[in-house]
């Protein structure tokens, strides 16, 4: 069975790669690294981080450039998927890497949409690995919190138009009634995420049962 990792590398520093992402690189036969042009590949921000990670692991892997012009053209995303699929002819496990976190303004999910539609077997066995974001790293650099107490965090792209948003609901108390949360996109409830008795529920629970409960209303494109 083919295995594809969409591995986040964190915020531009080798030491911000998670152990999970390092293990993905270690277990992969090929590592796909996005780059704007062939000339800029080894000068890119991503390539040196991958090379340093492999040096740290004391291993060598085949690294393939995946050209990503960043023009938000569907054909560009298709071309990247084609490179991944073509690479699977000779190997079983591939990592496609991205800076920061794959869930925050990354091209990764454009590729995942194509894989979900056209390559369901690969999509079903695909794993996205989270990473450290630039803004969480920036917060740590100057020792200031992004949100504390009763404050909230907003991520605002500097685009001159009205935008829809994904909403993250955090810190509910046990017994909290969630009826006032209106589902706008596609809502999920996460209980005890990454801990014992983890549950991921599609939809909104009526009442919070677990202390560590997170509700995300994902923007539907």
N, CA, C and O of each residue as an XYZ file, in Angstrom:
884
protein
N       0.839     -1.196      0.000
C       0.000      0.000      0.000
C       0.882      1.258      0.000
O       1.855      1.344      0.749
N       0.533      2.211     -0.835
C       1.301      3.445     -0.946
C       1.003      4.365      0.240
O      -0.140      4.475      0.684
N       2.050      5.023      0.742
C       1.902      5.933      1.886
C       2.461      7.299      1.522
O       3.608      7.417      1.092
N       1.642      8.330      1.697
C       2.065      9.698      1.424
C       1.953     10.529      2.697
O       0.885     10.619      3.303
N       3.064     11.130      3.090
C       3.070     12.066      4.209
C       3.084     13.492      3.669
O       3.898     13.822      2.807
N       2.195     14.330      4.167
C       2.271     15.763      3.942
C       2.885     16.323      5.223
O       2.183     16.585      6.199
N       4.211     16.502      5.203
C       4.959     16.772      6.422
C       5.297     18.248      6.587
O       6.008     18.822      5.761
N       4.792     18.857      7.644
C       5.112     20.248      7.954
C       6.498     20.327      8.572
O       6.850     19.517      9.429
N       7.284     21.306      8.135
C       8.657     21.461      8.618
C       8.797     22.534      9.689
O       9.891     22.733     10.216
N       7.723     23.221     10.019
C       7.820     24.280     11.005
C       8.248     25.601     10.398
O       8.289     25.762      9.178
N       8.571     26.554     11.283
C       8.741     27.953     10.879
C      10.174     28.310     10.478
O      10.750     29.262     11.005
N      10.741     27.553      9.553
C      12.002     27.951      8.934
C      13.264     27.641      9.701
O      14.330     28.147      9.350
N      13.182     26.826     10.737
C      14.355     26.467     11.526
C      14.345     24.959     11.761
O      13.331     24.401     12.180
N      15.453     24.311     11.498
C      15.514     22.850     11.598
C      15.002     22.328     12.935
O      14.281     21.330     12.973
N      15.364     22.988     14.028
C      14.991     22.490     15.349
C      13.499     22.596     15.642
O      13.034     22.078     16.658
N      12.742     23.259     14.769
C      11.293     23.347     14.948
C      10.554     22.209     14.244
O       9.326     22.149     14.309
N      11.271     21.307     13.574
C      10.636     20.124     13.000
C      10.214     19.198     14.134
O      10.985     18.969     15.066
N       9.008     18.668     14.063
C       8.554     17.745     15.100
C       9.175     16.358     14.905
O       9.629     16.016     13.813
N       9.186     15.573     15.976
C       9.662     14.189     15.881
C       8.837     13.401     14.873
O       9.359     12.541     14.164
N       7.535     13.704     14.818
C       6.661     13.000     13.884
C       7.069     13.272     12.436
O       7.080     12.358     11.612
N       7.403     14.515     12.130
C       7.846     14.866     10.775
C       9.205     14.236     10.472
O       9.433     13.754      9.363
N      10.108     14.240     11.456
C      11.407     13.591     11.266
C      11.239     12.107     10.960
O      11.912     11.569     10.081
N      10.346     11.450     11.682
C      10.098     10.024     11.436
C       9.507      9.786     10.056
O       9.791      8.770      9.422
N       8.677     10.730      9.584
C       8.124     10.613      8.231
C       9.238     10.662      7.193
O       9.255      9.865      6.255
N      10.179     11.613      7.366
C      11.318     11.711      6.446
C      12.165     10.439      6.506
O      12.622      9.939      5.478
N      12.366      9.929      7.706
C      13.169      8.718      7.902
C      12.539      7.513      7.212
O      13.244      6.672      6.655
N      11.206      7.431      7.252
C      10.503      6.275      6.713
C      10.184      6.386      5.225
O       9.674      5.439      4.625
N      10.481      7.539      4.630
C      10.142      7.757      3.219
C      11.270      7.309      2.287
O      12.451      7.387      2.627
N      10.876      6.843      1.119
C      11.851      6.486      0.080
C      12.279      7.718     -0.705
O      13.421      7.823     -1.153
N      11.342      8.648     -0.863
C      11.574      9.880     -1.630
C      10.994     11.052     -0.849
O       9.960     10.925     -0.193
N      11.675     12.200     -0.928
C      11.161     13.428     -0.322
C      10.925     14.449     -1.427
O      11.852     14.808     -2.152
N       9.706     14.910     -1.555
C       9.344     15.911     -2.560
C       9.408     17.304     -1.919
O       8.757     17.573     -0.909
N      10.204     18.169     -2.530
C      10.420     19.514     -1.983
C       9.916     20.547     -2.990
O      10.436     20.625     -4.103
N       8.908     21.341     -2.612
C       8.415     22.366     -3.540
C       9.427     23.481     -3.752
O      10.148     23.866     -2.832
N       9.469     23.991     -4.973
C      10.375     25.083     -5.325
C       9.755     25.897     -6.450
O       9.007     25.359     -7.266
N      10.060     27.193     -6.500
C       9.465     28.054     -7.522
C      10.043     27.787     -8.905
O       9.310     27.740     -9.892
N      11.375     27.609     -8.973
C      12.022     27.352    -10.256
C      13.144     26.339    -10.057
O      13.584     26.100     -8.933
N      13.597     25.753    -11.145
C      14.696     24.796    -11.073
C      15.967     25.474    -10.552
O      16.720     24.872     -9.786
N      16.206     26.713    -10.960
C      17.408     27.439    -10.558
C      17.424     27.743     -9.062
O      18.486     27.803     -8.443
N      16.228     27.935     -8.486
C      16.165     28.355     -7.079
C      16.048     27.183     -6.110
O      15.972     27.394     -4.900
N      16.032     25.960     -6.617
C      15.746     24.789     -5.778
C      16.656     24.705     -4.550
O      16.172     24.695     -3.418
N      17.961     24.646     -4.769
C      18.887     24.481     -3.644
C      19.075     25.763     -2.837
O      19.671     25.740     -1.760
N      18.568     26.878     -3.358
C      18.631     28.141     -2.634
C      17.337     28.408     -1.866
O      17.228     29.413     -1.163
N      16.369     27.522     -1.998
C      15.074     27.722     -1.358
C      15.195     27.607      0.160
O      16.203     27.113      0.666
N      14.183     28.056      0.883
C      14.170     27.940      2.336
C      13.986     26.499      2.781
O      14.491     26.097      3.830
N      13.264     25.719      1.982
C      12.888     24.368      2.380
C      14.022     23.356      2.228
O      14.242     22.529      3.113
N      14.732     23.422      1.121
C      15.768     22.428      0.816
C      16.834     22.306      1.912
O      17.137     21.189      2.330
N      17.421     23.426      2.398
C      18.445     23.296      3.443
C      17.914     22.661      4.731
O      18.644     21.944      5.416
N      16.641     22.922      5.061
C      16.054     22.330      6.264
C      15.953     20.813      6.113
O      16.255     20.068      7.045
N      15.527     20.363      4.934
C      15.443     18.920      4.671
C      16.831     18.297      4.731
O      17.011     17.233      5.325
N      17.805     18.949      4.123
C      19.167     18.421      4.139
C      19.718     18.332      5.569
O      20.389     17.362      5.921
N      19.432     19.340      6.377
C      19.908     19.319      7.765
C      19.212     18.219      8.557
O      19.824     17.577      9.411
N      17.935     18.005      8.270
C      17.194     16.932      8.941
C      17.785     15.568      8.603
O      17.941     14.718      9.480
N      18.112     15.363      7.334
C      18.691     14.083      6.916
C      20.079     13.896      7.525
O      20.460     12.782      7.883
N      20.828     14.985      7.641
C      22.151     14.917      8.275
C      21.994     14.532      9.745
O      22.755     13.714     10.262
N      21.014     15.117     10.408
C      20.739     14.812     11.815
C      20.357     13.343     11.985
O      20.764     12.699     12.951
N      19.575     12.820     11.046
C      19.158     11.416     11.092
C      20.254     10.464     10.609
O      20.156      9.246     10.758
N      21.306     11.058     10.025
C      22.427     10.279      9.489
C      21.970      9.313      8.392
O      22.368      8.148      8.359
N      21.130      9.825      7.505
C      20.631      9.017      6.394
C      20.659      9.849      5.116
O      20.776     11.074      5.157
N      20.550      9.172      3.999
C      20.422      9.838      2.711
C      19.109      9.409      2.057
O      18.717      8.245      2.137
N      18.447     10.344      1.420
C      17.204     10.057      0.714
C      17.224     10.777     -0.628
O      17.898     11.794     -0.791
N      16.487     10.244     -1.569
C      16.341     10.919     -2.857
C      15.406     12.103     -2.677
O      14.289     11.955     -2.181
N      15.871     13.281     -3.086
C      15.070     14.499     -2.986
C      14.659     14.942     -4.389
O      15.502     15.115     -5.270
N      13.362     15.121     -4.583
C      12.825     15.493     -5.897
C      12.233     16.905     -5.825
O      11.388     17.166     -4.969
N      12.660     17.826     -6.709
C      12.035     19.149     -6.746
C      10.640     19.074     -7.374
O      10.434     18.425     -8.399
N       9.705     19.746     -6.736
C       8.338     19.823     -7.260
C       8.057     21.297     -7.522
O       7.964     22.094     -6.588
N       7.925     21.651     -8.777
C       7.814     23.060     -9.148
C       6.450     23.638     -8.788
O       5.406     23.138     -9.207
N       6.495     24.706     -8.000
C       5.293     25.328     -7.457
C       5.372     26.836     -7.675
O       5.870     27.556     -6.810
N       4.887     27.328     -8.822
C       5.033     28.754     -9.167
C       4.275     29.723     -8.262
O       4.493     30.931     -8.354
N       3.390     29.230     -7.388
C       2.625     30.066     -6.467
C       1.715     31.064     -7.194
O       1.533     32.196     -6.746
N       1.152     30.624     -8.316
C       0.226     31.483     -9.053
C      -1.226     31.095     -8.807
O      -2.139     31.696     -9.372
N      -1.437     30.091     -7.963
C      -2.770     29.611     -7.631
C      -3.546     29.180     -8.875
O      -4.745     29.431     -8.997
N      -2.838     28.531     -9.789
C      -3.448     27.988    -10.995
C      -3.698     26.494    -10.791
O      -2.774     25.776    -10.409
N      -4.911     26.005    -11.032
C      -5.212     24.579    -10.851
C      -4.252     23.654    -11.595
O      -3.949     22.566    -11.106
N      -3.768     24.066    -12.765
C      -2.854     23.212    -13.525
C      -1.523     23.029    -12.795
O      -0.897     21.973    -12.890
N      -1.098     24.056    -12.070
C       0.141     23.947    -11.292
C      -0.002     22.903    -10.191
O       0.922     22.128     -9.941
N      -1.159     22.881     -9.533
C      -1.401     21.881     -8.484
C      -1.474     20.483     -9.100
O      -0.971     19.516     -8.530
N      -2.100     20.393    -10.256
C      -2.185     19.102    -10.945
C      -0.797     18.603    -11.327
O      -0.502     17.413    -11.209
N       0.059     19.525    -11.788
C       1.426     19.136    -12.156
C       2.187     18.577    -10.961
O       2.963     17.632    -11.101
N       1.964     19.163     -9.784
C       2.623     18.680     -8.574
C       2.123     17.283     -8.195
O       2.903     16.411     -7.811
N       0.830     17.095     -8.311
C       0.260     15.766     -8.046
C       0.824     14.742     -9.023
O       1.132     13.614     -8.640
N       0.959     15.137    -10.280
C       1.498     14.220    -11.301
C       2.909     13.754    -10.934
O       3.257     12.592    -11.143
N       3.724     14.670    -10.383
C       5.083     14.306     -9.982
C       5.041     13.302     -8.837
O       5.806     12.337     -8.827
N       4.160     13.522     -7.881
C       4.016     12.600     -6.751
C       3.576     11.223     -7.237
O       4.157     10.210     -6.848
N       2.561     11.185     -8.079
C       2.028      9.912     -8.571
C       3.070      9.183     -9.413
O       3.217      7.965     -9.308
N       3.791      9.927    -10.245
C       4.835      9.311    -11.067
C       5.941      8.720    -10.186
O       6.508      7.679    -10.514
N       6.243      9.383     -9.074
C       7.284      8.905     -8.158
C       6.875      7.607     -7.471
O       7.734      6.819     -7.075
N       5.589      7.381     -7.329
C       5.096      6.169     -6.678
C       5.286      4.911     -7.546
O       5.070      3.797     -7.069
N       5.681      5.081     -8.789
C       5.899      3.916     -9.659
C       7.020      3.021     -9.140
O       6.986      1.803     -9.317
N       8.013      3.636     -8.496
C       9.193      2.889     -8.066
C       9.300      2.712     -6.555
O      10.106      1.909     -6.084
N       8.494      3.455     -5.785
C       8.610      3.399     -4.324
C       7.230      3.292     -3.682
O       6.203      3.423     -4.348
N       7.233      3.049     -2.364
C       5.963      2.889     -1.642
C       5.659      4.025     -0.681
O       4.505      4.217     -0.298
N       6.692      4.792     -0.281
C       6.480      5.821      0.734
C       7.150      7.133      0.322
O       8.336      7.168     -0.004
N       6.357      8.213      0.344
C       6.846      9.531     -0.074
C       6.445     10.572      0.960
O       5.352     10.516      1.523
N       7.346     11.528      1.204
C       7.011     12.718      1.988
C       7.000     13.932      1.070
O       7.949     14.161      0.320
N       5.930     14.702      1.131
C       5.858     16.006      0.483
C       5.936     17.025      1.603
O       5.094     17.018      2.501
N       6.940     17.909      1.569
C       7.158     18.795      2.710
C       6.650     20.204      2.446
O       6.548     20.645      1.301
N       6.332     20.901      3.537
C       5.876     22.280      3.446
C       6.363     23.042      4.670
O       6.440     22.474      5.759
N       6.690     24.311      4.509
C       7.099     25.129      5.640
C       5.903     25.454      6.541
O       4.753     25.381      6.107
N       6.180     25.807      7.779
C       5.114     26.162      8.710
C       4.246     24.979      9.036
O       4.741     23.881      9.291
N       2.948     25.203      9.027
C       1.960     24.150      9.276
C       1.098     23.965      8.042
O       0.630     24.937      7.450
N       0.892     22.723      7.660
C       0.150     22.412      6.427
C      -1.269     22.966      6.428
O      -1.843     23.201      5.365
N      -1.839     23.178      7.615
C      -3.226     23.632      7.692
C      -3.410     25.129      7.572
O      -4.542     25.612      7.537
N      -2.299     25.883      7.507
C      -2.400     27.342      7.486
C      -1.784     27.895      6.204
O      -0.562     27.996      6.089
N      -2.629     28.252      5.248
C      -2.213     28.856      3.979
C      -1.117     28.067      3.257
O      -0.144     28.641      2.768
N      -1.288     26.761      3.197
C      -0.342     25.911      2.478
C      -1.001     25.366      1.218
O      -2.214     25.155      1.193
N      -0.209     25.136      0.173
C      -0.744     24.555     -1.063
C      -1.098     23.081     -0.891
O      -1.744     22.486     -1.754
N      -0.673     22.497      0.223
C      -0.888     21.063      0.463
C      -2.335     20.646      0.224
O      -2.591     19.613     -0.394
N      -3.278     21.442      0.709
C      -4.684     21.014      0.615
C      -5.271     21.156     -0.785
O      -6.285     20.528     -1.087
N      -4.658     21.966     -1.646
C      -5.058     21.956     -3.048
C      -4.690     20.609     -3.672
O      -5.443     20.055     -4.473
N      -3.526     20.098     -3.292
C      -3.091     18.796     -3.802
C      -3.961     17.684     -3.229
O      -4.328     16.745     -3.935
N      -4.285     17.797     -1.953
C      -5.117     16.778     -1.306
C      -6.494     16.701     -1.962
O      -7.046     15.611     -2.114
N      -7.051     17.841     -2.349
C      -8.361     17.842     -3.032
C      -8.304     17.028     -4.322
O      -9.235     16.287     -4.636
N      -7.205     17.169     -5.071
C      -7.048     16.409     -6.325
C      -6.880     14.924     -6.026
O      -7.473     14.077     -6.694
N      -6.071     14.618     -5.021
C      -5.852     13.211     -4.645
C      -7.162     12.565     -4.181
O      -7.439     11.412     -4.511
N      -7.952     13.299     -3.427
C      -9.233     12.775     -2.942
C     -10.166     12.433     -4.101
O     -10.916     11.459     -4.040
N     -10.112     13.239     -5.147
C     -10.994     13.054     -6.308
C     -10.490     11.959     -7.250
O     -11.274     11.137     -7.726
N      -9.188     11.949     -7.515
C      -8.672     11.098     -8.592
C      -7.851      9.891     -8.128
O      -7.664      8.940     -8.887
N      -7.363      9.927     -6.888
C      -6.498      8.835     -6.396
C      -6.930      8.461     -4.981
O      -6.199      8.681     -4.015
N      -8.123      7.894     -4.877
C      -8.725      7.643     -3.571
C      -7.897      6.698     -2.700
O      -7.871      6.851     -1.479
N      -7.217      5.718     -3.317
C      -6.420      4.780     -2.525
C      -5.265      5.501     -1.825
O      -4.954      5.203     -0.672
N      -4.631      6.447     -2.520
C      -3.545      7.216     -1.915
C      -4.102      8.205     -0.887
O      -3.513      8.396      0.177
N      -5.224      8.824     -1.204
C      -5.856      9.763     -0.277
C      -6.213      9.079      1.043
O      -5.988      9.647      2.112
N      -6.757      7.888      0.982
C      -7.196      7.187      2.196
C      -6.027      6.846      3.104
O      -6.198      6.748      4.320
N      -4.834      6.662      2.531
C      -3.664      6.298      3.330
C      -2.710      7.471      3.534
O      -1.572      7.296      3.969
N      -3.194      8.673      3.210
C      -2.389      9.884      3.333
C      -2.432     10.387      4.779
O      -3.455     10.279      5.455
N      -1.314     10.933      5.238
C      -1.245     11.476      6.596
C      -0.679     12.889      6.560
O       0.392     13.123      5.999
N      -1.400     13.826      7.159
C      -0.927     15.199      7.285
C      -0.286     15.364      8.661
O      -0.886     15.017      9.678
N       0.928     15.891      8.686
C       1.656     16.075      9.944
C       1.734     17.563     10.258
O       2.276     18.348      9.480
N       1.189     17.935     11.398
C       1.137     19.349     11.797
C       2.519     19.890     12.122
O       3.447     19.135     12.414
N       2.640     21.228     12.065
C       3.924     21.854     12.352
C       3.779     23.151     13.121
O       2.665     23.624     13.349
N       4.891     23.722     13.517
C       4.915     24.992     14.238
C       4.677     26.135     13.255
O       5.359     26.227     12.234
N       3.724     26.998     13.553
C       3.413     28.116     12.653
C       4.369     29.282     12.875
O       5.038     29.372     13.905
N       4.419     30.170     11.890
C       5.272     31.359     12.007
C       4.819     32.245     13.161
O       5.650     32.824     13.860
N       3.489     32.358     13.370
C       3.017     33.262     14.409
C       3.185     32.673     15.818
O       3.369     33.428     16.772
N       3.127     31.349     15.966
C       3.420     30.778     17.285
C       4.909     30.905     17.591
O       5.291     31.132     18.739
N       5.750     30.760     16.566
C       7.188     30.952     16.734
C       7.515     32.414     17.057
O       8.360     32.694     17.908
N       6.843     33.337     16.376
C       7.055     34.763     16.619
C       6.672     35.131     18.054
O       7.362     35.916     18.705
N       5.573     34.562     18.538
C       5.130     34.795     19.909
C       6.191     34.353     20.910
O       6.492     35.065     21.869
N       6.756     33.163     20.673
C       7.779     32.630     21.576
C       9.049     33.479     21.545
O       9.700     33.656     22.575
N       9.408     34.007     20.366
C      10.633     34.792     20.215
C      10.650     36.018     21.134
O      11.686     36.377     21.694
N       9.476     36.653     21.278
C       9.445     37.876     22.081
C       8.741     37.673     23.426
O       8.468     38.631     24.148
N       8.450     36.394     23.750
C       7.873     36.043     25.057
C       6.552     36.756     25.317
O       6.309     37.255     26.416
N       5.693     36.799     24.284
C       4.363     37.387     24.430
C       3.320     36.386     23.952
O       3.507     35.754     22.912
N       2.212     36.228     24.703
C       1.197     35.239     24.322
C       0.351     35.712     23.147
O       0.142     36.909     22.955
N      -0.123     34.763     22.374
C      -1.060     35.082     21.293
C      -2.465     35.293     21.834
O      -3.219     36.113     21.311
N      -2.814     34.562     22.869
C      -4.106     34.744     23.524
C      -3.977     34.245     24.960
O      -3.296     33.255     25.228
N      -4.634     34.936     25.867
C      -4.505     34.637     27.283
C      -5.782     35.067     27.994
O      -6.376     36.089     27.650
N      -6.198     34.290     28.979
C      -7.397     34.656     29.730
C      -8.626     34.682     28.843
O      -8.959     33.682     28.209
N      -9.299     35.816     28.796
C     -10.538     35.936     28.017
C     -10.314     36.542     26.633
O     -11.281     36.911     25.966
N      -9.068     36.654     26.189
C      -8.807     37.202     24.858
C      -8.982     36.132     23.789
O      -9.106     34.949     24.106
N      -8.993     36.540     22.539
C      -9.086     35.582     21.432
C      -8.045     35.919     20.378
O      -7.520     37.032     20.335
N      -7.758     34.948     19.537
C      -6.757     35.090     18.482
C      -7.456     35.195     17.129
O      -8.348     34.404     16.821
N      -7.045     36.177     16.323
C      -7.567     36.311     14.969
C      -6.412     36.242     13.973
O      -5.362     36.848     14.185
N      -6.615     35.500     12.891
C      -5.643     35.446     11.799
C      -6.259     36.193     10.625
O      -7.256     35.751     10.055
N      -5.666     37.322     10.268
C      -6.282     38.211      9.279
C      -5.359     38.377      8.077
O      -4.342     39.063      8.179
N      -5.690     37.763      6.937
C      -4.880     37.967      5.737
C      -5.049     39.397      5.223
O      -6.154     39.941      5.226
N      -3.947     39.995      4.784
C      -3.990     41.385      4.325
C      -4.453     41.440      2.873
O      -3.679     41.713      1.956
N      -5.734     41.172      2.703
C      -6.370     41.181      1.389
C      -7.547     42.146      1.447
O      -8.332     42.116      2.395
N      -7.670     42.984      0.455
C      -8.676     44.045      0.473
C     -10.035     43.545     -0.019
O     -10.550     44.004     -1.038
N     -10.596     42.603      0.721
C     -11.959     42.145      0.415
C     -12.507     41.375      1.610
O     -11.756     40.925      2.476
N     -13.806     41.234      1.640
C     -14.466     40.505      2.723
C     -14.181     39.017      2.576
O     -14.287     38.465      1.481
N     -13.815     38.363      3.691
C     -13.446     36.949      3.640
C     -14.277     36.123      4.613
O     -14.623     36.585      5.700
N     -14.593     34.894      4.207
C     -15.211     33.936      5.115
C     -14.110     33.314      5.965
O     -12.932     33.426      5.628
N     -14.484     32.660      7.066
C     -13.447     32.158      7.963
C     -13.778     30.797      8.558
O     -14.943     30.422      8.694
N     -12.730     30.074      8.906
C     -12.836     28.901      9.769
C     -12.860     29.420     11.200
O     -12.107     30.334     11.538
N     -13.716     28.848     12.044
C     -13.818     29.297     13.433
C     -13.398     28.173     14.374
O     -13.856     27.038     14.246
N     -12.523     28.503     15.318
C     -12.057     27.555     16.326
C     -12.643     27.961     17.672
O     -12.414     29.076     18.142
N     -13.399     27.058     18.294
C     -14.000     27.316     19.598
C     -13.233     26.515     20.649
O     -13.187     25.287     20.591
N     -12.635     27.218     21.606
C     -11.780     26.582     22.600
C     -12.268     26.854     24.019
O     -13.112     27.720     24.250
N     -11.720     26.100     24.953
C     -11.878     26.292     26.390
C     -13.320     26.211     26.900
O     -13.686     26.972     27.796
N     -14.150     25.312     26.359
C     -15.478     25.158     26.963
C     -15.361     24.422     28.295
O     -14.433     23.636     28.486
N     -16.279     24.665     29.207
C     -16.309     23.942     30.474
C     -17.131     22.666     30.325
O     -18.005     22.592     29.461
N     -16.861     21.665     31.154
C     -17.692     20.459     31.159
C     -19.139     20.857     31.419
O     -19.428     21.658     32.308
N     -20.031     20.289     30.636
C     -21.451     20.595     30.791
C     -21.915     21.777     29.963
O     -23.110     22.072     29.927
N     -20.993     22.461     29.295
C     -21.375     23.610     28.469
C     -22.340     23.194     27.369
O     -22.154     22.165     26.719
N     -23.372     24.007     27.169
C     -24.347     23.787     26.104
C     -23.818     24.449     24.832
O     -23.507     25.640     24.833
N     -23.715     23.672     23.744
C     -23.158     24.190     22.495
C     -24.233     24.597     21.483
O     -23.930     24.823     20.312
N     -25.465     24.688     21.926
C     -26.565     24.978     20.994
C     -26.455     26.353     20.357
O     -26.992     26.581     19.273
N     -25.758     27.278     21.026
C     -25.652     28.635     20.478
C     -24.598     28.753     19.380
O     -24.517     29.781     18.707
N     -23.790     27.710     19.194
C     -22.812     27.727     18.110
C     -23.518     27.368     16.806
O     -24.024     26.257     16.650
N     -23.547     28.312     15.877
C     -24.203     28.081     14.591
C     -23.208     27.513     13.592
O     -22.155     28.101     13.346
N     -23.551     26.362     13.019
C     -22.679     25.742     12.026
C     -22.802     26.488     10.703
O     -23.885     26.574     10.125
N     -21.675     27.028     10.231
C     -21.646     27.765      8.970
C     -21.023     26.912      7.878
O     -21.531     26.863      6.758
N     -19.920     26.240      8.200
C     -19.236     25.384      7.234
C     -19.440     23.918      7.560
O     -20.555     23.401      7.497
N     -18.338     23.250      7.913
C     -18.392     21.835      8.278
C     -17.762     21.697      9.657
O     -16.560     21.906      9.820
N     -18.566     21.348     10.639
C     -18.124     21.403     12.025
C     -17.690     20.031     12.540
O     -18.297     19.007     12.224
N     -16.615     20.039     13.348
C     -16.103     18.823     13.978
C     -15.856     19.113     15.458
O     -15.505     20.229     15.841
N     -16.048     18.074     16.280
C     -15.733     18.149     17.700
C     -14.573     17.205     17.991
O     -14.602     16.036     17.607
N     -13.550     17.724     18.673
C     -12.372     16.929     19.031
C     -12.311     16.824     20.551
O     -12.258     17.840     21.246
N     -12.318     15.599     21.066
C     -12.230     15.371     22.499
C     -10.933     14.650     22.841
O     -10.577     13.669     22.188
N     -10.221     15.132     23.865
C      -8.967     14.506     24.319
C      -7.999     14.246     23.166
O      -7.421     13.163     23.068
N      -7.825     15.228     22.303
C      -6.999     15.065     21.108
C      -5.576     14.648     21.482
O      -4.907     15.310     22.276
N      -5.128     13.536     20.891
C      -3.795     12.948     21.115
C      -3.600     12.350     22.508
O      -2.485     11.977     22.870
N      -4.664     12.259     23.281
C      -4.587     11.633     24.593
C      -5.477     10.379     24.613
O      -6.154     10.061     23.635
N      -5.453      9.683     25.754
C      -6.290      8.493     25.922
C      -7.756      8.859     25.713
O      -8.201      9.934     26.115
N      -8.490      7.966     25.087
C      -9.929      8.157     24.802
C     -10.180      9.313     23.840
O     -11.214      9.977     23.912
N      -9.220      9.551     22.933
C      -9.438     10.562     21.894
C     -10.669     10.214     21.068
O     -10.883      9.059     20.699
N     -11.466     11.224     20.787
C     -12.608     11.057     19.883
C     -12.675     12.240     18.931
O     -12.533     13.392     19.342
N     -12.892     11.944     17.660
C     -13.123     12.989     16.663
C     -14.520     12.746     16.099
O     -14.788     11.717     15.478
N     -15.388     13.702     16.325
C     -16.802     13.544     15.985
C     -17.170     14.537     14.890
O     -16.966     15.741     15.045
N     -17.711     14.035     13.787
C     -18.196     14.944     12.745
C     -19.523     15.525     13.214
O     -20.501     14.801     13.402
N     -19.544     16.813     13.395
C     -20.725     17.465     13.923
C     -20.428     18.077     15.282
O     -19.287     18.080     15.745
N     -21.468     18.590     15.905
C     -21.351     19.304     17.181
C     -22.059     18.501     18.267
O     -23.227     18.142     18.120
N     -21.346     18.222     19.358
C     -21.999     17.535     20.476
C     -22.944     18.515     21.158
O     -22.717     19.724     21.131
N     -24.005     17.992     21.771
C     -24.968     18.869     22.427
C     -24.394     19.497     23.690
O     -24.656     20.657     24.010
N     -23.596     18.689     24.403
C     -23.064     19.150     25.672
C     -21.623     18.671     25.835
O     -21.312     17.525     25.510
N     -20.756     19.525     26.329
C     -19.345     19.174     26.500
C     -19.185     18.168     27.637
O     -19.640     18.398     28.758
N     -18.525     17.042     27.325
C     -18.305     15.986     28.310
C     -16.873     15.961     28.829
O     -16.630     15.590     29.977
N     -15.933     16.355     27.986
C     -14.513     16.252     28.324
C     -13.916     17.646     28.519
O     -14.292     18.601     27.839
N     -12.979     17.739     29.461
C     -12.308     19.018     29.718
C     -11.574     19.506     28.475
O     -11.655     20.684     28.126
N     -10.846     18.589     27.794
C     -10.088     18.972     26.601
C     -10.948     18.770     25.355
O     -10.826     17.767     24.651
N     -11.808     19.730     25.104
C     -12.706     19.678     23.949
C     -12.461     20.888     23.055
O     -12.347     22.018     23.530
N     -12.383     20.633     21.775
C     -12.117     21.663     20.765
C     -13.156     21.507     19.662
O     -13.391     20.399     19.181
N     -13.777     22.610     19.262
C     -14.765     22.571     18.176
C     -14.257     23.466     17.053
O     -13.921     24.629     17.279
N     -14.202     22.920     15.843
C     -13.765     23.709     14.687
C     -14.848     23.676     13.609
O     -15.291     22.608     13.185
N     -15.258     24.853     13.181
C     -16.195     24.995     12.079
C     -15.365     25.357     10.848
O     -15.010     26.519     10.649
N     -15.057     24.347     10.019
C     -14.151     24.522      8.889
C     -14.854     25.233      7.736
O     -15.987     24.904      7.387
N     -14.173     26.203      7.157
C     -14.667     26.878      5.972
C     -14.819     25.880      4.839
O     -13.892     25.122      4.553
N     -15.973     25.868      4.192
C     -16.194     25.010      3.029
C     -15.959     25.837      1.785
O     -16.589     26.877      1.592
N     -15.044     25.371      0.934
C     -14.675     26.135     -0.274
C     -15.772     26.067     -1.318
O     -15.636     26.649     -2.394
